[in-house]
Amino acid sequence: MTLTARSLRLQRGGRTLLDGIDLALAPGELLCLLGPNGAGKSSLIRCLDGIWKPGGGTVEVDGHPLSRLPREALARAIAYVPQQGGETLGLSVAEMVTLGRAAHRHRESAAERRAIVRSVLARFGLEPFALRPFDALSGGERQRVLIARAVAQDARYMLLDEPTSALDLRHQIDALRQVRELVDASGIGALMAIHDLGAAARFADRIALMSEGRLVAVGDWRAVLTPDRLREVFGVAAHVGEIEGIPYILPAEVR
Ligand SMILES: Nc1ncnc2c1ncn2[C@@H]1O[C@H](COP(=O)(O)OP(=O)(O)OP(=O)(O)O)[C@@H](O)[C@H]1O
Protein backbone atom coordinates (compact mmCIF):
# COMPACT_ATOMS: atom_id res chain seq x y z
CA MET A 1 0.00 0.00 0.00
CA THR A 2 1.69 3.18 -1.20
CA LEU A 3 1.23 6.25 -3.35
CA THR A 4 3.86 5.56 -5.95
CA ALA A 5 5.38 7.51 -8.83
CA ARG A 6 7.35 5.48 -11.35
CA SER A 7 9.62 7.02 -13.99
CA LEU A 8 7.44 10.12 -13.96
CA ARG A 9 8.07 12.64 -16.73
CA LEU A 10 6.29 15.93 -17.32
CA GLN A 11 6.79 18.52 -20.03
CA ARG A 12 5.06 21.88 -20.29
CA GLY A 13 5.64 24.72 -22.70
CA GLY A 14 8.46 22.74 -24.33
CA ARG A 15 10.34 22.40 -21.02
CA THR A 16 10.97 19.28 -18.98
CA LEU A 17 9.56 19.89 -15.49
CA LEU A 18 9.87 16.33 -14.15
CA ASP A 19 12.48 13.93 -15.39
CA GLY A 20 12.29 10.30 -14.28
CA ILE A 21 10.85 10.62 -10.77
CA ASP A 22 10.61 7.41 -8.71
CA LEU A 23 9.10 7.93 -5.28
CA ALA A 24 6.84 5.95 -2.94
CA LEU A 25 4.90 7.47 -0.05
CA ALA A 26 3.94 4.92 2.61
CA PRO A 27 1.04 5.07 5.08
CA GLY A 28 2.19 6.37 8.46
CA GLU A 29 5.00 8.40 6.91
CA LEU A 30 5.64 12.13 6.65
CA LEU A 31 7.86 12.80 3.65
CA CYS A 32 9.07 16.35 3.09
CA LEU A 33 9.82 17.52 -0.43
CA LEU A 34 12.58 20.11 -0.60
CA GLY A 35 14.37 21.97 -3.36
CA PRO A 36 15.04 25.41 -4.83
CA ASN A 37 12.36 27.53 -6.53
CA GLY A 38 11.38 25.92 -9.80
CA ALA A 39 12.81 22.50 -8.87
CA GLY A 40 9.48 20.83 -9.69
CA LYS A 41 7.94 20.24 -6.24
CA SER A 42 4.50 21.64 -7.09
CA SER A 43 4.57 19.89 -10.46
CA LEU A 44 5.25 16.55 -8.78
CA ILE A 45 2.46 17.13 -6.26
CA ARG A 46 0.04 18.03 -9.08
CA CYS A 47 0.90 14.80 -10.92
CA LEU A 48 0.51 12.74 -7.74
CA ASP A 49 -2.94 14.26 -7.18
CA GLY A 50 -4.01 13.71 -10.78
CA ILE A 51 -4.41 17.44 -11.50
CA TRP A 52 -1.74 17.18 -14.18
CA LYS A 53 -1.35 14.15 -16.40
CA PRO A 54 2.30 13.14 -16.71
CA GLY A 55 3.77 12.71 -20.19
CA GLY A 56 5.48 9.48 -19.14
CA GLY A 57 5.55 7.02 -16.25
CA THR A 58 2.76 6.11 -13.86
CA VAL A 59 1.18 7.10 -10.56
CA GLU A 60 -0.48 4.36 -8.53
CA VAL A 61 -2.44 4.65 -5.32
CA ASP A 62 -2.57 1.42 -3.32
CA GLY A 63 -1.94 -0.56 -6.50
CA HIS A 64 -4.54 1.24 -8.68
CA PRO A 65 -3.54 3.52 -11.55
CA LEU A 66 -4.50 7.03 -10.46
CA SER A 67 -5.82 7.89 -13.92
CA ARG A 68 -8.50 5.17 -13.66
CA LEU A 69 -9.84 6.02 -10.20
CA PRO A 70 -13.34 7.55 -10.19
CA ARG A 71 -13.44 11.09 -8.77
CA GLU A 72 -14.94 10.19 -5.39
CA ALA A 73 -12.58 7.26 -4.87
CA LEU A 74 -9.69 9.59 -5.68
CA ALA A 75 -10.95 12.12 -3.12
CA ARG A 76 -11.15 9.41 -0.48
CA ALA A 77 -7.60 8.33 -1.36
CA ILE A 78 -5.81 11.68 -1.66
CA ALA A 79 -6.37 15.10 -0.07
CA TYR A 80 -4.57 18.08 -1.56
CA VAL A 81 -3.61 21.30 0.19
CA PRO A 82 -2.87 23.87 -2.55
CA GLN A 83 -0.66 26.91 -2.07
CA GLN A 84 -3.68 29.16 -2.57
CA GLY A 85 -7.41 28.64 -2.31
CA GLY A 86 -8.55 29.57 -5.80
CA GLU A 87 -12.07 30.84 -6.55
CA THR A 88 -14.48 30.18 -3.67
CA LEU A 89 -17.63 32.04 -4.79
CA GLY A 90 -18.09 33.62 -1.37
CA LEU A 91 -18.08 30.39 0.67
CA SER A 92 -17.71 30.70 4.43
CA VAL A 93 -14.91 28.98 6.32
CA ALA A 94 -17.32 26.31 7.63
CA GLU A 95 -18.59 25.70 4.07
CA MET A 96 -15.01 25.41 2.78
CA VAL A 97 -14.18 22.79 5.42
CA THR A 98 -17.48 21.01 4.69
CA LEU A 99 -16.32 20.66 1.05
CA GLY A 100 -13.70 18.28 2.42
CA ARG A 101 -16.54 15.86 3.22
CA ALA A 102 -17.91 15.82 -0.37
CA ALA A 103 -16.63 12.34 -1.14
CA HIS A 104 -18.22 10.97 2.05
CA ARG A 105 -21.64 12.56 1.59
CA HIS A 106 -23.44 9.32 0.72
CA ARG A 107 -22.04 7.56 3.76
CA GLU A 108 -22.88 10.01 6.57
CA SER A 109 -25.83 12.03 7.83
CA ALA A 110 -25.91 15.83 7.78
CA ALA A 111 -25.61 15.79 11.59
CA GLU A 112 -22.53 13.56 11.44
CA ARG A 113 -21.00 15.83 8.82
CA ARG A 114 -21.64 18.94 10.92
CA ALA A 115 -20.06 17.28 13.97
CA ILE A 116 -16.93 16.37 11.98
CA VAL A 117 -16.62 19.88 10.56
CA ARG A 118 -17.08 21.40 14.03
CA SER A 119 -14.37 19.21 15.51
CA VAL A 120 -11.93 19.99 12.68
CA LEU A 121 -12.61 23.73 13.04
CA ALA A 122 -11.92 23.44 16.77
CA ARG A 123 -8.73 21.47 16.18
CA PHE A 124 -7.32 24.28 14.02
CA GLY A 125 -8.60 27.11 16.25
CA LEU A 126 -10.91 28.22 13.44
CA GLU A 127 -14.22 28.38 15.34
CA PRO A 128 -14.17 32.20 15.52
CA PHE A 129 -13.82 32.28 11.72
CA ALA A 130 -16.50 29.70 10.93
CA LEU A 131 -19.05 32.10 9.44
CA ARG A 132 -16.61 34.52 7.80
CA PRO A 133 -16.12 34.46 4.02
CA PHE A 134 -12.97 32.55 3.15
CA ASP A 135 -11.95 35.29 0.70
CA ALA A 136 -11.98 37.87 3.51
CA LEU A 137 -9.32 36.05 5.57
CA SER A 138 -5.61 36.79 5.73
CA GLY A 139 -3.22 34.57 3.76
CA GLY A 140 -2.20 32.65 6.89
CA GLU A 141 -5.80 32.16 8.06
CA ARG A 142 -6.68 30.85 4.61
CA GLN A 143 -3.81 28.38 4.74
CA ARG A 144 -5.11 27.02 8.04
CA VAL A 145 -8.57 26.57 6.49
CA LEU A 146 -7.11 24.70 3.50
CA ILE A 147 -5.24 22.33 5.83
CA ALA A 148 -8.43 21.89 7.90
CA ARG A 149 -10.42 21.08 4.73
CA ALA A 150 -7.88 18.40 3.79
CA VAL A 151 -8.02 16.94 7.30
CA ALA A 152 -11.84 16.84 7.10
CA GLN A 153 -11.47 14.91 3.84
CA ASP A 154 -10.11 11.97 5.86
CA ALA A 155 -8.14 10.56 2.92
CA ARG A 156 -5.43 7.90 3.08
CA TYR A 157 -2.78 10.24 1.67
CA MET A 158 -2.31 13.98 1.98
CA LEU A 159 -0.30 16.18 -0.39
CA LEU A 160 0.58 19.61 0.98
CA ASP A 161 2.13 22.32 -1.20
CA GLU A 162 3.99 24.74 1.06
CA PRO A 163 1.20 24.75 3.65
CA THR A 164 3.10 26.92 6.12
CA SER A 165 4.52 29.61 3.80
CA ALA A 166 2.12 32.31 5.08
CA LEU A 167 1.91 31.19 8.71
CA ASP A 168 3.43 32.99 11.69
CA LEU A 169 5.93 31.16 13.88
CA ARG A 170 3.39 29.68 16.28
CA HIS A 171 0.96 28.60 13.59
CA GLN A 172 3.81 27.08 11.54
CA ILE A 173 4.82 24.82 14.40
CA ASP A 174 1.17 24.17 15.19
CA ALA A 175 0.32 23.14 11.61
CA LEU A 176 3.40 20.91 11.30
CA ARG A 177 2.56 19.26 14.65
CA GLN A 178 -1.03 18.69 13.49
CA VAL A 179 0.19 16.97 10.32
CA ARG A 180 2.73 14.93 12.30
CA GLU A 181 0.04 13.86 14.80
CA LEU A 182 -2.36 12.98 12.01
CA VAL A 183 0.27 10.79 10.37
CA ASP A 184 1.05 9.09 13.69
CA ALA A 185 -2.53 8.71 14.95
CA SER A 186 -4.41 7.94 11.72
CA GLY A 187 -1.62 6.31 9.74
CA ILE A 188 -2.08 8.50 6.69
CA GLY A 189 0.88 9.12 4.38
CA ALA A 190 1.72 12.81 3.97
CA LEU A 191 3.95 14.45 1.36
CA MET A 192 4.72 18.08 2.07
CA ALA A 193 6.62 20.57 -0.08
CA ILE A 194 8.29 23.07 2.22
CA HIS A 195 11.13 25.61 2.11
CA ASP A 196 12.00 25.51 5.82
CA LEU A 197 14.76 22.88 5.83
CA GLY A 198 15.06 22.86 9.63
CA ALA A 199 11.32 22.26 10.10
CA ALA A 200 11.43 19.50 7.49
CA ALA A 201 14.34 17.82 9.27
CA ARG A 202 12.53 18.13 12.58
CA PHE A 203 9.14 16.77 11.57
CA ALA A 204 9.69 14.45 8.59
CA ASP A 205 10.46 10.75 8.59
CA ARG A 206 12.22 11.14 5.26
CA ILE A 207 13.38 13.97 3.07
CA ALA A 208 13.18 13.99 -0.73
CA LEU A 209 15.43 16.63 -2.26
CA MET A 210 14.67 17.86 -5.79
CA SER A 211 16.66 19.90 -8.25
CA GLU A 212 15.84 20.73 -11.87
CA GLY A 213 13.02 18.21 -12.16
CA ARG A 214 14.99 15.32 -10.68
CA LEU A 215 15.21 13.69 -7.27
CA VAL A 216 18.72 14.28 -5.98
CA ALA A 217 18.47 12.29 -2.75
CA VAL A 218 15.84 10.60 -0.58
CA GLY A 219 16.28 9.45 3.01
CA ASP A 220 16.94 10.48 6.60
CA TRP A 221 17.60 14.23 6.90
CA ARG A 222 21.11 13.69 8.24
CA ALA A 223 22.03 11.75 5.11
CA VAL A 224 20.25 14.08 2.67
CA LEU A 225 20.87 17.59 4.02
CA THR A 226 24.65 17.51 4.18
CA PRO A 227 26.61 20.78 3.78
CA ASP A 228 28.07 19.52 0.48
CA ARG A 229 24.63 18.79 -0.96
CA LEU A 230 23.18 22.10 0.25
CA ARG A 231 26.03 23.87 -1.51
CA GLU A 232 25.49 21.85 -4.67
CA VAL A 233 21.67 22.21 -4.81
CA PHE A 234 21.01 25.62 -3.23
CA GLY A 235 24.39 27.27 -3.80
CA VAL A 236 24.58 28.07 -0.11
CA ALA A 237 27.24 27.18 2.45
CA ALA A 238 25.42 26.12 5.61
CA HIS A 239 26.10 24.83 9.09
CA VAL A 240 24.03 21.75 9.86
CA GLY A 241 23.51 20.37 13.35
CA GLU A 242 21.17 19.79 16.28
CA ILE A 243 20.49 21.71 19.48
CA GLU A 244 18.75 19.70 22.17
CA GLY A 245 17.55 17.25 19.53
CA ILE A 246 16.13 19.96 17.25
CA PRO A 247 17.83 20.10 13.82
CA TYR A 248 19.08 23.40 12.43
CA ILE A 249 20.34 24.41 9.03
CA LEU A 250 22.06 27.76 9.29
CA PRO A 251 22.89 29.44 5.96
CA ALA A 252 26.32 31.06 6.26
CA GLU A 253 27.25 32.27 2.82
CA VAL A 254 25.95 32.26 -0.73
CA ARG A 255 28.42 30.50 -3.02
N1 LIG B 1 1.95 25.66 -16.43
C1 LIG B 1 3.26 25.68 -16.65
N2 LIG B 1 3.77 25.72 -17.91
C2 LIG B 1 5.10 25.74 -18.14
N3 LIG B 1 6.03 25.73 -17.15
C3 LIG B 1 5.58 25.70 -15.90
C4 LIG B 1 4.19 25.67 -15.57
N4 LIG B 1 4.06 25.65 -14.21
C5 LIG B 1 5.32 25.68 -13.73
N5 LIG B 1 6.23 25.72 -14.71
C6 LIG B 1 7.68 25.74 -14.58
O1 LIG B 1 8.06 24.46 -14.08
C7 LIG B 1 9.17 24.57 -13.20
C8 LIG B 1 8.83 23.88 -11.91
O2 LIG B 1 7.81 24.61 -11.26
P1 LIG B 1 7.20 24.14 -9.88
O3 LIG B 1 6.12 25.10 -9.53
O4 LIG B 1 6.89 22.70 -9.95
O5 LIG B 1 8.48 24.36 -8.93
P2 LIG B 1 8.56 24.37 -7.34
O6 LIG B 1 9.72 23.49 -6.98
O7 LIG B 1 7.27 24.03 -6.73
O8 LIG B 1 8.96 25.88 -7.09
P3 LIG B 1 8.63 26.91 -5.86
O9 LIG B 1 9.54 26.51 -4.75
O10 LIG B 1 9.03 28.22 -6.45
O11 LIG B 1 7.17 26.81 -5.54
C9 LIG B 1 9.45 26.07 -13.06
O12 LIG B 1 10.56 26.39 -13.85
C10 LIG B 1 8.19 26.73 -13.58
O13 LIG B 1 8.50 27.97 -14.20
PDBQT file of the ligand as one rigid body, heavy atoms in Angstrom, charges set to zero:
ROOT
HETATM    1  N1  LIG A 301       1.953  25.661 -16.435  1.00  0.00    +0.000 N 
HETATM    2  C1  LIG A 301       3.263  25.679 -16.649  1.00  0.00    +0.000 A 
HETATM    3  N2  LIG A 301       3.773  25.715 -17.906  1.00  0.00    +0.000 NA
HETATM    4  C2  LIG A 301       5.098  25.740 -18.137  1.00  0.00    +0.000 A 
HETATM    5  N3  LIG A 301       6.026  25.730 -17.152  1.00  0.00    +0.000 NA
HETATM    6  C3  LIG A 301       5.577  25.704 -15.898  1.00  0.00    +0.000 A 
HETATM    7  C4  LIG A 301       4.193  25.669 -15.569  1.00  0.00    +0.000 A 
HETATM    8  N4  LIG A 301       4.058  25.649 -14.213  1.00  0.00    +0.000 NA
HETATM    9  C5  LIG A 301       5.317  25.675 -13.727  1.00  0.00    +0.000 A 
HETATM   10  N5  LIG A 301       6.225  25.721 -14.712  1.00  0.00    +0.000 N 
HETATM   11  C6  LIG A 301       7.684  25.737 -14.578  1.00  0.00    +0.000 C 
HETATM   12  O1  LIG A 301       8.060  24.456 -14.078  1.00  0.00    +0.000 OA
HETATM   13  C7  LIG A 301       9.171  24.572 -13.199  1.00  0.00    +0.000 C 
HETATM   14  C8  LIG A 301       8.829  23.875 -11.907  1.00  0.00    +0.000 C 
HETATM   15  O2  LIG A 301       7.806  24.612 -11.259  1.00  0.00    +0.000 OA
HETATM   16  P1  LIG A 301       7.205  24.144  -9.882  1.00  0.00    +0.000 P 
HETATM   17  O3  LIG A 301       6.118  25.095  -9.534  1.00  0.00    +0.000 OA
HETATM   18  O4  LIG A 301       6.894  22.704  -9.947  1.00  0.00    +0.000 OA
HETATM   19  O5  LIG A 301       8.477  24.356  -8.927  1.00  0.00    +0.000 OA
HETATM   20  P2  LIG A 301       8.558  24.367  -7.341  1.00  0.00    +0.000 P 
HETATM   21  O6  LIG A 301       9.720  23.486  -6.977  1.00  0.00    +0.000 OA
HETATM   22  O7  LIG A 301       7.265  24.031  -6.734  1.00  0.00    +0.000 OA
HETATM   23  O8  LIG A 301       8.956  25.879  -7.085  1.00  0.00    +0.000 OA
HETATM   24  P3  LIG A 301       8.628  26.908  -5.856  1.00  0.00    +0.000 P 
HETATM   25  O9  LIG A 301       9.545  26.510  -4.748  1.00  0.00    +0.000 OA
HETATM   26  O10 LIG A 301       9.032  28.224  -6.448  1.00  0.00    +0.000 OA
HETATM   27  O11 LIG A 301       7.173  26.811  -5.539  1.00  0.00    +0.000 OA
HETATM   28  C9  LIG A 301       9.452  26.071 -13.057  1.00  0.00    +0.000 C 
HETATM   29  O12 LIG A 301      10.558  26.389 -13.852  1.00  0.00    +0.000 OA
HETATM   30  C10 LIG A 301       8.190  26.733 -13.579  1.00  0.00    +0.000 C 
HETATM   31  O13 LIG A 301       8.501  27.972 -14.199  1.00  0.00    +0.000 OA
ENDROOT
TORSDOF 0
